[in-house]
Amino acid sequence: MQKQTVAFSKNSSNLFFHILTKCNLSCSHCYINKEQHGTETLDIETIRSWLSLFSDKAATTNLIYLGGEPTLHPDLYLAVKAAKKIGFKSITIDTNGYLFHDILDKISSDDIDFLSFSLDGATKKTNDAIRGEGSFDKVMEGLRHAYNKKFPCSMIYTVSDKNIHELELMPEFVRDLGIKRFFIQVIGIRGASSKADHPLQVSKKAWLDVIPRVAEAIAGKGIIVTYPKVFLGRDELFECAGNVAQNFFVFPNGRVYQCPICEDFPLHSYEIRENRLITTPKINEKNLFSLRIPEGCVMNKIIQPQTLSYDKNGLPKYRIACCMLKEEIFK
């Protein structure tokens, strides 16, 4: 088994492109905030124009189409083909599994690198309590359909206190699904989860007791597993992706963030206006990335301080890593 921390690189970037915010589900941890992200569904010409803003580095950029639910967009297949023509390093569609508009009949397995399915429980009861009634069966149906059509598939499991108990079941659950990658995500305190009656994030102890061990078990099935590091070791240096890598989170109202933690606030680094990428005035998130604090991630400290803990002397008991810092395990 091999494990590595995926280091930030100036020579690679990720473009998380939300082409709409509309969705057929109402997941309890959904991070979409329509007041901040807009309610627009971008037309295909706008999608093409906005993709072109990032075309200079397309060969080293991973493109991820998101929503809402991106397959609700009737022209998603055209957006995929536009990205393919530009030459992005990889193209992924994140989906809840409903696969609207016969998307799998309009693109081929050669057009995308991954079709990534969201599942938040190993049982219908747990998953559907989070994502909506019937969603478990639908994602499994969609996954089987995609696999039979030879689409490369991956799975996303967003860990919260509502489903961490079923993560233990996932190594056996995913063994015969034909997926190539498994992504474990930590829940962010933003969007719907910021309004929850109680915190949905799990404790440091629960995360460290469960996540690395289960990730290794899933990797033992021949599946590449990626999960956020979250907590830094005593001797590990903190580094902010915003200072090193190029990650762009694009929303339909034209806001472009570099840090997903900031997405509930007008702190975005850029805006797209008249199909031009424009730097926003100070103070924006970029002006905060260089700050150094004992707690590690300054955005975490400012926006979701409830994730931190302090000793009797007021010193942080641990440091939070950049949310973009990932661990990867594979055979």
Phi and psi in degrees as GROMACS dihedral restraints (atoms count N, CA, C in turn):
[ dihedral_restraints ]
;  ai    aj    ak    al  type     phi  dphi    fc
    3     4     5     6     1  -116.7    20    10
    4     5     6     7     1   140.8    20    10
    6     7     8     9     1  -132.5    20    10
    7     8     9    10     1   136.7    20    10
    9    10    11    12     1  -146.3    20    10
   10    11    12    13     1   147.8    20    10
   12    13    14    15     1   -87.8    20    10
   13    14    15    16     1   125.4    20    10
   15    16    17    18     1   -79.9    20    10
   16    17    18    19     1   105.8    20    10
   18    19    20    21     1   -73.2    20    10
   19    20    21    22     1   151.5    20    10
   21    22    23    24     1   -70.3    20    10
   22    23    24    25     1   147.6    20    10
   24    25    26    27     1  -140.1    20    10
   25    26    27    28     1   138.0    20    10
   27    28    29    30     1   -70.7    20    10
   28    29    30    31     1   -16.8    20    10
   30    31    32    33     1   -96.6    20    10
   31    32    33    34     1     8.5    20    10
   33    34    35    36     1  -141.1    20    10
   34    35    36    37     1   154.7    20    10
   36    37    38    39     1  -147.7    20    10
   37    38    39    40     1   163.6    20    10
   39    40    41    42     1  -128.4    20    10
   40    41    42    43     1   133.7    20    10
   42    43    44    45     1  -116.7    20    10
   43    44    45    46     1   106.1    20    10
   45    46    47    48     1   -95.5    20    10
   46    47    48    49     1   103.7    20    10
   48    49    50    51     1  -108.6    20    10
   49    50    51    52     1   105.7    20    10
   51    52    53    54     1   -86.0    20    10
   52    53    54    55     1   105.2    20    10
   54    55    56    57     1   -87.2    20    10
   55    56    57    58     1    -7.5    20    10
   57    58    59    60     1  -165.7    20    10
   58    59    60    61     1   165.2    20    10
   60    61    62    63     1  -113.1    20    10
   61    62    63    64     1    -4.1    20    10
   63    64    65    66     1   -67.3    20    10
   64    65    66    67     1   142.3    20    10
   66    67    68    69     1  -149.6    20    10
   67    68    69    70     1   151.6    20    10
   69    70    71    72     1   -86.5    20    10
   70    71    72    73     1    -9.8    20    10
   72    73    74    75     1  -113.6    20    10
   73    74    75    76     1   167.3    20    10
   75    76    77    78     1  -133.7    20    10
   76    77    78    79     1    71.5    20    10
   78    79    80    81     1   -65.5    20    10
   79    80    81    82     1   142.5    20    10
   81    82    83    84     1   -68.0    20    10
   82    83    84    85     1   -17.2    20    10
   84    85    86    87     1  -113.7    20    10
   85    86    87    88     1    17.3    20    10
   87    88    89    90     1   -58.6    20    10
   88    89    90    91     1   132.1    20    10
   90    91    92    93     1   -91.8    20    10
   91    92    93    94     1    -5.9    20    10
   93    94    95    96     1   -67.0    20    10
   94    95    96    97     1   131.1    20    10
   96    97    98    99     1  -125.7    20    10
   97    98    99   100     1    98.5    20    10
   99   100   101   102     1   -63.9    20    10
  100   101   102   103     1   -26.5    20    10
  102   103   104   105     1   -64.0    20    10
  103   104   105   106     1   -32.5    20    10
  105   106   107   108     1   -98.6    20    10
  106   107   108   109     1   -26.2    20    10
  108   109   110   111     1  -106.9    20    10
  109   110   111   112     1   -11.8    20    10
  111   112   113   114     1    89.4    20    10
  112   113   114   115     1   170.0    20    10
  114   115   116   117     1  -119.4    20    10
  115   116   117   118     1     8.5    20    10
  117   118   119   120     1   -71.2    20    10
  118   119   120   121     1   151.2    20    10
  120   121   122   123     1  -110.7    20    10
  121   122   123   124     1   113.5    20    10
  123   124   125   126     1   -67.9    20    10
  124   125   126   127     1   135.0    20    10
  126   127   128   129     1   -76.0    20    10
  127   128   129   130     1   164.2    20    10
  129   130   131   132     1   -63.9    20    10
  130   131   132   133     1   -34.1    20    10
  132   133   134   135     1   -66.7    20    10
  133   134   135   136     1   -38.3    20    10
  135   136   137   138     1   -66.5    20    10
  136   137   138   139     1   -41.7    20    10
  138   139   140   141     1   -58.1    20    10
  139   140   141   142     1   -46.1    20    10
  141   142   143   144     1   -61.4    20    10
  142   143   144   145     1   -43.1    20    10
  144   145   146   147     1   -64.4    20    10
  145   146   147   148     1   -42.4    20    10
  147   148   149   150     1   -70.2    20    10
  148   149   150   151     1   -36.1    20    10
  150   151   152   153     1   -59.4    20    10
  151   152   153   154     1   -38.4    20    10
  153   154   155   156     1   -64.4    20    10
  154   155   156   157     1   -23.3    20    10
  156   157   158   159     1   -65.4    20    10
  157   158   159   160     1   -20.9    20    10
  159   160   161   162     1  -113.7    20    10
  160   161   162   163     1    13.5    20    10
  162   163   164   165     1   -71.0    20    10
  163   164   165   166     1   -25.3    20    10
  165   166   167   168     1   -60.5    20    10
  166   167   168   169     1   -31.8    20    10
  168   169   170   171     1  -114.3    20    10
  169   170   171   172     1    23.0    20    10
  171   172   173   174     1   -57.0    20    10
  172   173   174   175     1   -38.5    20    10
  174   175   176   177     1   -64.4    20    10
  175   176   177   178     1   -19.6    20    10
  177   178   179   180     1  -117.6    20    10
  178   179   180   181     1    16.4    20    10
  180   181   182   183     1  -114.6    20    10
  181   182   183   184     1   128.9    20    10
  183   184   185   186     1   -89.5    20    10
  184   185   186   187     1   123.2    20    10
  186   187   188   189     1  -103.0    20    10
  187   188   189   190     1   129.9    20    10
  189   190   191   192     1  -123.0    20    10
  190   191   192   193     1   119.0    20    10
  192   193   194   195     1   -86.5    20    10
  193   194   195   196     1   127.5    20    10
  195   196   197   198     1  -133.6    20    10
  196   197   198   199     1   174.3    20    10
  198   199   200   201     1  -128.7    20    10
  199   200   201   202     1  -132.8    20    10
  201   202   203   204     1    37.6    20    10
  202   203   204   205     1  -152.1    20    10
  204   205   206   207     1  -107.8    20    10
  205   206   207   208     1   108.3    20    10
  207   208   209   210     1   -62.6    20    10
  208   209   210   211     1   -27.8    20    10
  210   211   212   213     1   -73.5    20    10
  211   212   213   214     1    -7.7    20    10
  213   214   215   216     1   -71.8    20    10
  214   215   216   217     1   -16.1    20    10
  216   217   218   219     1   -78.3    20    10
  217   218   219   220     1   120.4    20    10
  219   220   221   222     1   -64.5    20    10
  220   221   222   223     1   -20.2    20    10
  222   223   224   225     1  -109.4    20    10
  223   224   225   226     1    21.6    20    10
  225   226   227   228     1   -57.0    20    10
  226   227   228   229     1   -38.5    20    10
  228   229   230   231     1   -62.8    20    10
  229   230   231   232     1   -35.1    20    10
  231   232   233   234     1   -71.0    20    10
  232   233   234   235     1   -34.9    20    10
  234   235   236   237     1   -65.2    20    10
  235   236   237   238     1   -38.9    20    10
  237   238   239   240     1   -63.1    20    10
  238   239   240   241     1   -46.8    20    10
  240   241   242   243     1   -66.1    20    10
  241   242   243   244     1   -33.9    20    10
  243   244   245   246     1   -64.9    20    10
  244   245   246   247     1   -42.5    20    10
  246   247   248   249     1   -66.6    20    10
  247   248   249   250     1   -38.6    20    10
  249   250   251   252     1   -62.2    20    10
  250   251   252   253     1   -41.2    20    10
  252   253   254   255     1   -65.4    20    10
  253   254   255   256     1   -38.4    20    10
  255   256   257   258     1   -67.1    20    10
  256   257   258   259     1   -34.2    20    10
  258   259   260   261     1    99.9    20    10
  259   260   261   262     1    38.8    20    10
  261   262   263   264     1   -64.0    20    10
  262   263   264   265     1   149.0    20    10
  264   265   266   267     1   -57.6    20    10
  265   266   267   268     1   -44.2    20    10
  267   268   269   270     1  -149.8    20    10
  268   269   270   271     1   156.3    20    10
  270   271   272   273     1  -131.1    20    10
  271   272   273   274     1   126.1    20    10
  273   274   275   276     1  -127.2    20    10
  274   275   276   277     1   144.1    20    10
  276   277   278   279     1  -114.5    20    10
  277   278   279   280     1   122.0    20    10
  279   280   281   282     1   -91.9    20    10
  280   281   282   283     1   126.2    20    10
  282   283   284   285     1  -137.3    20    10
  283   284   285   286     1   154.9    20    10
  285   286   287   288     1   -87.2    20    10
  286   287   288   289     1     1.1    20    10
  288   289   290   291     1   100.6    20    10
  289   290   291   292     1    -9.9    20    10
  291   292   293   294     1   -75.6    20    10
  292   293   294   295     1   -25.5    20    10
  294   295   296   297     1    51.6    20    10
  295   296   297   298     1    61.0    20    10
  297   298   299   300     1   -67.9    20    10
  298   299   300   301     1   165.8    20    10
  300   301   302   303     1    57.4    20    10
  301   302   303   304     1    29.2    20    10
  303   304   305   306     1    49.4    20    10
  304   305   306   307     1    43.3    20    10
  306   307   308   309     1   -57.7    20    10
  307   308   309   310     1   -34.9    20    10
  309   310   311   312     1   -73.8    20    10
  310   311   312   313     1   -12.4    20    10
  312   313   314   315     1   -93.1    20    10
  313   314   315   316     1    -8.9    20    10
  315   316   317   318     1  -107.1    20    10
  316   317   318   319     1   -13.4    20    10
  318   319   320   321     1  -128.5    20    10
  319   320   321   322     1   165.4    20    10
  321   322   323   324     1  -115.6    20    10
  322   323   324   325     1   170.1    20    10
  324   325   326   327     1   -65.1    20    10
  325   326   327   328     1   -16.6    20    10
  327   328   329   330     1   -80.9    20    10
  328   329   330   331     1   -14.6    20    10
  330   331   332   333     1   -83.0    20    10
  331   332   333   334     1   -26.2    20    10
  333   334   335   336     1  -129.4    20    10
  334   335   336   337     1   159.7    20    10
  336   337   338   339     1   -93.1    20    10
  337   338   339   340     1   -32.0    20    10
  339   340   341   342     1  -150.5    20    10
  340   341   342   343     1   143.1    20    10
  342   343   344   345     1  -110.4    20    10
  343   344   345   346     1   112.9    20    10
  345   346   347   348     1  -106.4    20    10
  346   347   348   349     1   119.8    20    10
  348   349   350   351     1  -100.3    20    10
  349   350   351   352     1   134.1    20    10
  351   352   353   354     1   -92.1    20    10
  352   353   354   355     1   125.5    20    10
  354   355   356   357     1  -139.6    20    10
  355   356   357   358     1   130.9    20    10
  357   358   359   360     1  -122.0    20    10
  358   359   360   361     1    34.5    20    10
  360   361   362   363     1   179.3    20    10
  361   362   363   364     1   152.7    20    10
  363   364   365   366     1   -87.3    20    10
  364   365   366   367     1    -5.4    20    10
  366   367   368   369     1  -129.4    20    10
  367   368   369   370     1   157.7    20    10
  369   370   371   372     1   -59.1    20    10
  370   371   372   373     1   -42.0    20    10
  372   373   374   375     1   -58.1    20    10
  373   374   375   376     1   -48.5    20    10
  375   376   377   378     1   -73.4    20    10
  376   377   378   379     1   -48.7    20    10
  378   379   380   381     1   -61.1    20    10
  379   380   381   382     1   -46.9    20    10
  381   382   383   384     1   -71.4    20    10
  382   383   384   385     1   -25.3    20    10
  384   385   386   387     1   -66.6    20    10
  385   386   387   388     1   -27.6    20    10
  387   388   389   390     1   -91.9    20    10
  388   389   390   391     1   -43.3    20    10
  390   391   392   393     1  -106.0    20    10
  391   392   393   394     1   -16.8    20    10
  393   394   395   396     1   121.1    20    10
  394   395   396   397     1   145.9    20    10
  396   397   398   399     1   -59.9    20    10
  397   398   399   400     1   131.3    20    10
  399   400   401   402     1    90.3    20    10
  400   401   402   403     1    -8.3    20    10
  402   403   404   405     1   -71.6    20    10
  403   404   405   406     1   -29.9    20    10
  405   406   407   408     1   -61.9    20    10
  406   407   408   409     1   -51.9    20    10
  408   409   410   411     1   -61.9    20    10
  409   410   411   412     1   -36.0    20    10
  411   412   413   414     1   -70.4    20    10
  412   413   414   415     1   -40.8    20    10
  414   415   416   417     1   -68.7    20    10
  415   416   417   418     1   -35.2    20    10
  417   418   419   420     1   -69.2    20    10
  418   419   420   421     1   -38.5    20    10
  420   421   422   423     1   -63.8    20    10
  421   422   423   424     1   -45.6    20    10
  423   424   425   426     1   -63.9    20    10
  424   425   426   427     1   -40.4    20    10
  426   427   428   429     1   -63.4    20    10
  427   428   429   430     1   -43.5    20    10
  429   430   431   432     1   -64.3    20    10
  430   431   432   433     1   -40.1    20    10
  432   433   434   435     1   -63.2    20    10
  433   434   435   436     1   -44.8    20    10
  435   436   437   438     1   -65.5    20    10
  436   437   438   439     1   -41.7    20    10
  438   439   440   441     1   -63.5    20    10
  439   440   441   442     1   -42.3    20    10
  441   442   443   444     1   -65.8    20    10
  442   443   444   445     1   -25.4    20    10
  444   445   446   447     1   -93.5    20    10
  445   446   447   448     1     9.9    20    10
  447   448   449   450     1    67.2    20    10
  448   449   450   451     1    27.7    20    10
  450   451   452   453     1   -77.6    20    10
  451   452   453   454     1   136.7    20    10
  453   454   455   456     1   -71.0    20    10
  454   455   456   457     1   125.9    20    10
  456   457   458   459     1  -119.9    20    10
  457   458   459   460     1   148.3    20    10
  459   460   461   462     1  -135.0    20    10
  460   461   462   463     1   171.9    20    10
  462   463   464   465     1  -134.5    20    10
  463   464   465   466     1   143.7    20    10
  465   466   467   468     1  -117.8    20    10
  466   467   468   469     1   129.2    20    10
  468   469   470   471     1  -123.6    20    10
  469   470   471   472     1   110.7    20    10
  471   472   473   474     1   -90.5    20    10
  472   473   474   475     1   112.9    20    10
  474   475   476   477     1   -80.1    20    10
  475   476   477   478     1   130.4    20    10
  477   478   479   480     1  -142.2    20    10
  478   479   480   481     1   178.1    20    10
  480   481   482   483     1   -70.2    20    10
  481   482   483   484     1    -9.0    20    10
  483   484   485   486     1   -85.4    20    10
  484   485   486   487     1   -16.8    20    10
  486   487   488   489     1  -139.4    20    10
  487   488   489   490     1     1.6    20    10
  489   490   491   492     1   -62.6    20    10
  490   491   492   493     1   -27.2    20    10
  492   493   494   495     1   -66.1    20    10
  493   494   495   496     1   -22.1    20    10
  495   496   497   498     1   -97.6    20    10
  496   497   498   499     1    -3.3    20    10
  498   499   500   501     1   -62.5    20    10
  499   500   501   502     1   -31.1    20    10
  501   502   503   504     1   -58.8    20    10
  502   503   504   505     1   -26.5    20    10
  504   505   506   507     1   -84.4    20    10
  505   506   507   508     1   -12.3    20    10
  507   508   509   510     1   -69.2    20    10
  508   509   510   511     1   -34.0    20    10
  510   511   512   513     1   -55.0    20    10
  511   512   513   514     1   -44.5    20    10
  513   514   515   516     1   -75.8    20    10
  514   515   516   517     1   -34.6    20    10
  516   517   518   519     1   -62.2    20    10
  517   518   519   520     1   -43.5    20    10
  519   520   521   522     1   -87.1    20    10
  520   521   522   523     1    -8.0    20    10
  522   523   524   525     1   -53.6    20    10
  523   524   525   526     1   -42.5    20    10
  525   526   527   528     1  -109.8    20    10
  526   527   528   529     1    20.9    20    10
  528   529   530   531     1   -87.6    20    10
  529   530   531   532     1   -12.5    20    10
  531   532   533   534     1    81.5    20    10
  532   533   534   535     1    11.8    20    10
  534   535   536   537     1   -79.7    20    10
  535   536   537   538     1   150.6    20    10
  537   538   539   540     1   -99.4    20    10
  538   539   540   541     1   -29.2    20    10
  540   541   542   543     1  -135.7    20    10
  541   542   543   544     1   149.1    20    10
  543   544   545   546     1  -130.5    20    10
  544   545   546   547     1   121.6    20    10
  546   547   548   549     1  -108.0    20    10
  547   548   549   550     1   123.5    20    10
  549   550   551   552     1   -99.8    20    10
  550   551   552   553     1   127.7    20    10
  552   553   554   555     1  -117.3    20    10
  553   554   555   556     1   146.4    20    10
  555   556   557   558     1   -90.5    20    10
  556   557   558   559     1   140.1    20    10
  558   559   560   561     1   -73.6    20    10
  559   560   561   562     1   135.9    20    10
  561   562   563   564     1   -93.2    20    10
  562   563   564   565     1   148.0    20    10
  564   565   566   567     1   -89.2    20    10
  565   566   567   568     1    75.1    20    10
  567   568   569   570     1  -153.5    20    10
  568   569   570   571     1   164.6    20    10
  570   571   572   573     1    59.3    20    10
  571   572   573   574     1  -134.2    20    10
  573   574   575   576     1   -63.2    20    10
  574   575   576   577     1   -37.6    20    10
  576   577   578   579     1   -68.3    20    10
  577   578   579   580     1   -22.7    20    10
  579   580   581   582     1   -71.2    20    10
  580   581   582   583     1   -17.0    20    10
  582   583   584   585     1  -105.3    20    10
  583   584   585   586     1     6.4    20    10
  585   586   587   588     1   -67.1    20    10
  586   587   588   589     1   154.2    20    10
  588   589   590   591     1   -66.3    20    10
  589   590   591   592     1   -28.0    20    10
  591   592   593   594     1  -143.8    20    10
  592   593   594   595     1   156.4    20    10
  594   595   596   597     1   -59.4    20    10
  595   596   597   598     1   136.4    20    10
  597   598   599   600     1   -94.0    20    10
  598   599   600   601     1   -16.3    20    10
  600   601   602   603     1   -70.7    20    10
  601   602   603   604     1   146.1    20    10
  603   604   605   606     1   -85.8    20    10
  604   605   606   607     1   163.0    20    10
  606   607   608   609     1   -73.1    20    10
  607   608   609   610     1   164.1    20    10
  609   610   611   612     1   -57.6    20    10
  610   611   612   613     1   -45.3    20    10
  612   613   614   615     1   -60.8    20    10
  613   614   615   616     1   -46.4    20    10
  615   616   617   618     1   -62.3    20    10
  616   617   618   619     1   -42.8    20    10
  618   619   620   621     1   -60.7    20    10
  619   620   621   622     1   -50.7    20    10
  621   622   623   624     1   -72.5    20    10
  622   623   624   625     1   -28.2    20    10
  624   625   626   627     1   -72.4    20    10
  625   626   627   628     1   -32.7    20    10
  627   628   629   630     1  -105.8    20    10
  628   629   630   631     1   -50.3    20    10
  630   631   632   633     1   -62.0    20    10
  631   632   633   634     1   -55.2    20    10
  633   634   635   636     1   -60.3    20    10
  634   635   636   637     1   -38.1    20    10
  636   637   638   639     1   -67.6    20    10
  637   638   639   640     1   -45.8    20    10
  639   640   641   642     1   -69.3    20    10
  640   641   642   643     1   -37.5    20    10
  642   643   644   645     1   -58.5    20    10
  643   644   645   646     1   -42.2    20    10
  645   646   647   648     1   -65.5    20    10
  646   647   648   649     1   -38.5    20    10
  648   649   650   651     1   -65.5    20    10
  649   650   651   652     1   -39.3    20    10
  651   652   653   654     1   -67.6    20    10
  652   653   654   655     1   -42.1    20    10
  654   655   656   657     1   -61.2    20    10
  655   656   657   658     1   -29.6    20    10
  657   658   659   660     1   -64.3    20    10
  658   659   660   661     1   -16.6    20    10
  660   661   662   663     1   -87.9    20    10
  661   662   663   664     1     6.2    20    10
  663   664   665   666     1    87.6    20    10
  664   665   666   667     1    18.7    20    10
  666   667   668   669     1  -110.4    20    10
  667   668   669   670     1   132.3    20    10
  669   670   671   672     1   -73.8    20    10
  670   671   672   673     1   129.5    20    10
  672   673   674   675     1  -116.7    20    10
  673   674   675   676     1   132.6    20    10
  675   676   677   678     1  -126.0    20    10
  676   677   678   679     1   134.6    20    10
  678   679   680   681     1  -149.2    20    10
  679   680   681   682     1   153.4    20    10
  681   682   683   684     1   -69.6    20    10
  682   683   684   685     1   143.3    20    10
  684   685   686   687     1   -67.7    20    10
  685   686   687   688     1   -42.5    20    10
  687   688   689   690     1    68.0    20    10
  688   689   690   691     1   -61.8    20    10
  690   691   692   693     1  -110.1    20    10
  691   692   693   694     1   129.5    20    10
  693   694   695   696     1   -87.9    20    10
  694   695   696   697     1   142.4    20    10
  696   697   698   699     1   -71.1    20    10
  697   698   699   700     1   165.6    20    10
  699   700   701   702     1   -56.4    20    10
  700   701   702   703     1   -37.8    20    10
  702   703   704   705     1  -100.1    20    10
  703   704   705   706     1     6.0    20    10
  705   706   707   708     1   -89.9    20    10
  706   707   708   709     1   135.4    20    10
  708   709   710   711     1   -79.7    20    10
  709   710   711   712     1   143.2    20    10
  711   712   713   714     1   -83.1    20    10
  712   713   714   715     1   137.2    20    10
  714   715   716   717     1  -140.3    20    10
  715   716   717   718     1   134.8    20    10
  717   718   719   720     1   -96.1    20    10
  718   719   720   721     1   128.1    20    10
  720   721   722   723     1   -60.1    20    10
  721   722   723   724     1   -29.4    20    10
  723   724   725   726     1   -62.4    20    10
  724   725   726   727     1   -23.1    20    10
  726   727   728   729     1   -90.9    20    10
  727   728   729   730     1   -13.6    20    10
  729   730   731   732     1  -122.8    20    10
  730   731   732   733     1   -58.5    20    10
  732   733   734   735     1   -90.2    20    10
  733   734   735   736     1   172.5    20    10
  735   736   737   738     1  -119.4    20    10
  736   737   738   739     1    99.7    20    10
  738   739   740   741     1  -117.3    20    10
  739   740   741   742     1   129.1    20    10
  741   742   743   744     1  -124.0    20    10
  742   743   744   745     1   124.9    20    10
  744   745   746   747     1  -110.9    20    10
  745   746   747   748     1   104.0    20    10
  747   748   749   750     1  -101.7    20    10
  748   749   750   751     1   131.5    20    10
  750   751   752   753     1  -116.8    20    10
  751   752   753   754     1   158.7    20    10
  753   754   755   756     1   -62.0    20    10
  754   755   756   757     1   -21.5    20    10
  756   757   758   759     1   -85.3    20    10
  757   758   759   760     1     5.2    20    10
  759   760   761   762     1    94.6    20    10
  760   761   762   763     1    -3.4    20    10
  762   763   764   765     1   -72.3    20    10
  763   764   765   766     1   140.2    20    10
  765   766   767   768     1  -130.4    20    10
  766   767   768   769     1   113.5    20    10
  768   769   770   771     1  -100.0    20    10
  769   770   771   772     1   160.3    20    10
  771   772   773   774     1  -112.3    20    10
  772   773   774   775     1   -16.2    20    10
  774   775   776   777     1  -124.9    20    10
  775   776   777   778     1   120.2    20    10
  777   778   779   780     1   -66.6    20    10
  778   779   780   781     1   -22.8    20    10
  780   781   782   783     1   -62.5    20    10
  781   782   783   784     1   -27.0    20    10
  783   784   785   786     1   -83.0    20    10
  784   785   786   787     1    -2.8    20    10
  786   787   788   789     1   -68.4    20    10
  787   788   789   790     1   -11.3    20    10
  789   790   791   792     1   -86.3    20    10
  790   791   792   793     1     2.1    20    10
  792   793   794   795     1  -134.6    20    10
  793   794   795   796     1   154.3    20    10
  795   796   797   798     1   -78.9    20    10
  796   797   798   799     1    59.4    20    10
  798   799   800   801     1  -109.5    20    10
  799   800   801   802     1    12.4    20    10
  801   802   803   804     1   -59.1    20    10
  802   803   804   805     1   144.5    20    10
  804   805   806   807     1   -72.4    20    10
  805   806   807   808     1   -35.6    20    10
  807   808   809   810     1  -135.7    20    10
  808   809   810   811     1   164.2    20    10
  810   811   812   813     1  -134.3    20    10
  811   812   813   814     1   148.0    20    10
  813   814   815   816     1  -100.8    20    10
  814   815   816   817     1   115.4    20    10
  816   817   818   819     1  -127.9    20    10
  817   818   819   820     1   128.8    20    10
  819   820   821   822     1    49.1    20    10
  820   821   822   823     1    43.5    20    10
  822   823   824   825     1    60.1    20    10
  823   824   825   826     1    31.6    20    10
  825   826   827   828     1  -125.1    20    10
  826   827   828   829     1   140.7    20    10
  828   829   830   831     1   -89.8    20    10
  829   830   831   832     1   114.8    20    10
  831   832   833   834     1  -118.8    20    10
  832   833   834   835     1   134.5    20    10
  834   835   836   837     1   -71.1    20    10
  835   836   837   838     1   133.1    20    10
  837   838   839   840     1   -81.4    20    10
  838   839   840   841     1   154.6    20    10
  840   841   842   843     1   -65.9    20    10
  841   842   843   844     1   161.1    20    10
  843   844   845   846     1   -67.9    20    10
  844   845   846   847     1   148.9    20    10
  846   847   848   849     1   -96.9    20    10
  847   848   849   850     1   130.0    20    10
  849   850   851   852     1  -124.3    20    10
  850   851   852   853     1  -178.9    20    10
  852   853   854   855     1   -57.3    20    10
  853   854   855   856     1   -35.2    20    10
  855   856   857   858     1   -60.4    20    10
  856   857   858   859     1   -31.8    20    10
  858   859   860   861     1   -73.0    20    10
  859   860   861   862     1   -11.8    20    10
  861   862   863   864     1  -103.7    20    10
  862   863   864   865     1   -16.6    20    10
  864   865   866   867     1   -60.6    20    10
  865   866   867   868     1   -29.8    20    10
  867   868   869   870     1   -85.0    20    10
  868   869   870   871     1    -5.3    20    10
  870   871   872   873     1   -67.3    20    10
  871   872   873   874     1   141.7    20    10
  873   874   875   876     1  -116.5    20    10
  874   875   876   877     1   122.9    20    10
  876   877   878   879     1  -134.8    20    10
  877   878   879   880     1   155.9    20    10
  879   880   881   882     1   -61.5    20    10
  880   881   882   883     1   -24.4    20    10
  882   883   884   885     1   -78.5    20    10
  883   884   885   886     1    -6.6    20    10
  885   886   887   888     1    93.1    20    10
  886   887   888   889     1  -108.2    20    10
  888   889   890   891     1   -69.0    20    10
  889   890   891   892     1   117.8    20    10
  891   892   893   894     1   -69.5    20    10
  892   893   894   895     1   -32.8    20    10
  894   895   896   897     1   -66.3    20    10
  895   896   897   898     1   -39.2    20    10
  897   898   899   900     1   -62.6    20    10
  898   899   900   901     1   -42.5    20    10
  900   901   902   903     1   -63.4    20    10
  901   902   903   904     1   -42.0    20    10
  903   904   905   906     1   -74.5    20    10
  904   905   906   907     1   -44.0    20    10
  906   907   908   909     1   -97.5    20    10
  907   908   909   910     1   -36.8    20    10
  909   910   911   912     1  -133.7    20    10
  910   911   912   913     1    62.4    20    10
  912   913   914   915     1   -64.6    20    10
  913   914   915   916     1   -16.0    20    10
  915   916   917   918     1   -66.2    20    10
  916   917   918   919     1    -9.4    20    10
  918   919   920   921     1   -84.1    20    10
  919   920   921   922     1    -5.0    20    10
  921   922   923   924     1  -101.8    20    10
  922   923   924   925     1   162.0    20    10
  924   925   926   927     1  -142.5    20    10
  925   926   927   928     1   145.2    20    10
  927   928   929   930     1  -127.1    20    10
  928   929   930   931     1   152.8    20    10
  930   931   932   933     1   -86.4    20    10
  931   932   933   934     1  -177.2    20    10
  933   934   935   936     1   -66.2    20    10
  934   935   936   937     1   -16.5    20    10
  936   937   938   939     1   -94.1    20    10
  937   938   939   940     1     4.4    20    10
  939   940   941   942     1    81.4    20    10
  940   941   942   943     1    13.6    20    10
  942   943   944   945     1   -95.4    20    10
  943   944   945   946     1   144.1    20    10
  945   946   947   948     1   -65.4    20    10
  946   947   948   949     1   136.5    20    10
  948   949   950   951     1   -74.5    20    10
  949   950   951   952     1   -21.1    20    10
  951   952   953   954     1  -158.2    20    10
  952   953   954   955     1   167.3    20    10
  954   955   956   957     1  -113.6    20    10
  955   956   957   958     1   144.2    20    10
  957   958   959   960     1   -95.5    20    10
  958   959   960   961     1   129.7    20    10
  960   961   962   963     1   -75.9    20    10
  961   962   963   964     1   163.8    20    10
  963   964   965   966     1   -57.3    20    10
  964   965   966   967     1   137.8    20    10
  966   967   968   969     1   -65.9    20    10
  967   968   969   970     1   -14.6    20    10
  969   970   971   972     1   -91.1    20    10
  970   971   972   973     1    -2.6    20    10
  972   973   974   975     1   -82.1    20    10
  973   974   975   976     1   121.1    20    10
  975   976   977   978     1  -118.8    20    10
  976   977   978   979     1   151.0    20    10
  978   979   980   981     1  -104.8    20    10
  979   980   981   982     1   145.3    20    10
  981   982   983   984     1  -131.9    20    10
  982   983   984   985     1   132.5    20    10
  984   985   986   987     1  -125.3    20    10
  985   986   987   988     1   135.6    20    10
  987   988   989   990     1  -156.3    20    10
  988   989   990   991     1   161.8    20    10
